[in-house]
Amino acid sequence: MSRLQRASVVIESLAGHLGMEDGMMLERIKNRWHELIGTPTSLNCQPAFFKSARLTINVSSNVWMTQLNFLEGEIVSMLSEFGVVSIKLRPGPVGWPPQTAAAALPDAQLSAGEVAYVESLSAGIKDDELRELLRRAALKSFARIKAVDER
């Protein structure tokens, strides 16, 4: 067992003794929410509380509340690995940090002209490493902006 695994066992044990295991499980669920639930659904709902195997989820609107009611069984099934047995949906704030929401969106494909424009931005930079970093960052940024615009 590695040091990291041993530390994890100690922390989980300590959290259990302090009555914090539900809070730790909520954070684990939040960390994988977008991966498990998928976009755009995951951007319109957010885990709020976890207690006694029941996950309370804030939902951004009545439309999404209706959609999630239809998906309740599937959501519970997807979250069973975290000990979730039931969910409670409620209207509430969904406040993902902007970088989290942006990371959950798939990037759009850029056209040849858009790629050429990005290449022209970095063409004058002499430092190879810096030029490549700027090029990759610009491509990623333009692809995310385009993905948001297409929504």
C-alpha positions as CSV (number, residue, x, y, z in Angstrom):
1,M,0.0,0.0,0.0
2,S,1.4,3.4,-1.0
3,R,1.8,6.3,1.3
4,L,-1.0,8.1,-0.4
5,Q,-3.4,5.1,0.0
6,R,-2.4,4.9,3.7
7,A,-3.1,8.6,4.2
8,S,-6.4,8.2,2.5
9,V,-7.4,5.4,4.9
10,V,-6.3,7.5,7.9
11,I,-8.2,10.6,6.7
12,E,-11.4,8.5,5.9
13,S,-11.2,6.9,9.4
14,L,-10.7,10.3,11.1
15,A,-13.6,11.8,9.1
16,G,-15.8,8.9,10.2
17,H,-14.9,9.4,13.9
18,L,-15.6,13.2,13.5
19,G,-18.9,12.6,11.7
20,M,-17.7,14.1,8.5
21,E,-18.1,11.2,6.1
22,D,-21.3,12.6,4.5
23,G,-19.5,15.9,3.8
24,M,-16.5,14.1,2.3
25,M,-18.9,12.0,0.1
26,L,-20.7,15.2,-1.1
27,E,-17.3,16.6,-2.2
28,R,-16.5,13.4,-4.1
29,I,-19.8,13.6,-5.8
30,K,-19.3,17.3,-6.7
31,N,-15.8,16.5,-8.1
32,R,-17.3,14.0,-10.6
33,W,-20.7,15.5,-11.2
34,H,-20.1,16.7,-14.7
35,E,-18.5,13.4,-15.7
36,L,-21.3,11.3,-14.2
37,I,-24.4,13.4,-15.2
38,G,-23.1,14.9,-18.4
39,T,-23.7,18.3,-19.9
40,P,-25.9,20.3,-20.3
41,T,-27.8,18.6,-17.4
42,S,-25.0,18.8,-15.0
43,L,-24.7,22.6,-15.5
44,N,-28.3,23.1,-14.5
45,C,-28.2,21.1,-11.2
46,Q,-25.8,20.8,-8.4
47,P,-25.4,18.5,-5.3
48,A,-26.2,20.5,-2.2
49,F,-26.4,18.1,0.7
50,F,-25.7,14.5,1.4
51,K,-27.0,12.8,4.6
52,S,-28.1,9.3,5.4
53,A,-27.6,8.1,1.8
54,R,-29.9,10.8,0.4
55,L,-28.5,13.4,-2.0
56,T,-30.3,16.8,-2.2
57,I,-29.8,18.4,-5.5
58,N,-30.4,22.1,-6.3
59,V,-32.1,22.6,-9.7
60,S,-32.0,25.8,-11.7
61,S,-35.5,25.9,-13.2
62,N,-38.9,24.1,-13.3
63,V,-38.0,22.8,-16.8
64,W,-34.9,21.0,-15.4
65,M,-36.8,19.9,-12.4
66,T,-39.3,18.1,-14.7
67,Q,-36.4,16.5,-16.7
68,L,-34.6,15.3,-13.6
69,N,-37.8,13.8,-12.2
70,F,-37.9,11.6,-15.3
71,L,-34.2,10.7,-14.8
72,E,-34.4,10.1,-11.0
73,G,-33.8,6.3,-11.2
74,E,-30.9,6.7,-13.5
75,I,-29.3,9.4,-11.4
76,V,-29.6,7.2,-8.3
77,S,-28.1,4.3,-10.2
78,M,-25.2,6.4,-11.4
79,L,-24.5,7.7,-7.9
80,S,-24.8,4.3,-6.1
81,E,-21.0,3.9,-6.0
82,F,-21.1,6.9,-3.6
83,G,-23.7,5.3,-1.3
84,V,-26.6,7.3,-2.7
85,V,-29.9,5.5,-2.2
86,S,-32.3,8.3,-3.0
87,I,-32.3,11.9,-4.2
88,K,-34.3,15.0,-3.4
89,L,-34.7,17.6,-6.0
90,R,-35.4,21.2,-5.0
91,P,-35.3,24.6,-6.6
92,G,-32.1,26.3,-5.6
93,P,-29.0,28.1,-6.7
94,V,-26.7,26.3,-9.1
95,G,-23.4,28.2,-8.8
96,W,-20.6,26.3,-10.5
97,P,-17.5,28.3,-10.8
98,P,-17.0,29.6,-14.4
99,Q,-13.9,27.5,-15.0
100,T,-15.8,24.3,-13.9
101,A,-18.7,25.1,-16.2
102,A,-16.4,25.9,-19.1
103,A,-14.4,22.6,-18.5
104,A,-17.6,20.6,-18.7
105,L,-18.5,21.9,-22.1
106,P,-17.2,20.0,-25.1
107,D,-14.9,22.1,-27.3
108,A,-16.2,23.1,-30.8
109,Q,-14.2,22.3,-33.9
110,L,-12.5,25.3,-35.4
111,S,-12.6,26.1,-39.1
112,A,-9.4,26.2,-41.2
113,G,-9.6,30.0,-41.2
114,E,-9.9,30.2,-37.4
115,V,-6.9,27.9,-37.0
116,A,-4.9,29.9,-39.5
117,Y,-5.7,33.1,-37.5
118,V,-4.5,31.5,-34.3
119,E,-1.3,30.4,-36.1
120,S,-0.7,34.0,-37.2
121,L,-1.0,35.2,-33.6
122,S,1.9,33.1,-32.5
123,A,4.0,33.2,-35.7
124,G,6.2,36.1,-34.6
125,I,7.2,34.6,-31.3
126,K,10.9,33.3,-31.4
127,D,10.8,31.2,-28.3
128,D,9.5,27.7,-29.4
129,E,8.1,26.7,-26.1
130,L,6.3,30.0,-25.5
131,R,5.0,30.0,-29.1
132,E,3.5,26.5,-28.7
133,L,2.0,27.4,-25.3
134,L,0.3,30.5,-26.7
135,R,-0.9,28.6,-29.8
136,R,-2.4,25.8,-27.7
137,A,-4.0,28.2,-25.3
138,A,-5.5,30.3,-28.1
139,L,-6.9,27.3,-29.9
140,K,-8.5,26.0,-26.7
141,S,-9.9,29.4,-25.9
142,F,-11.4,30.0,-29.4
143,A,-12.9,26.4,-29.3
144,R,-14.5,27.0,-26.0
145,I,-15.9,30.4,-27.0
146,K,-17.3,28.9,-30.2
147,A,-18.9,26.0,-28.2
148,V,-20.6,28.5,-25.9
149,D,-21.8,30.5,-28.9
150,E,-23.2,27.4,-30.5
151,R,-25.3,26.6,-27.4
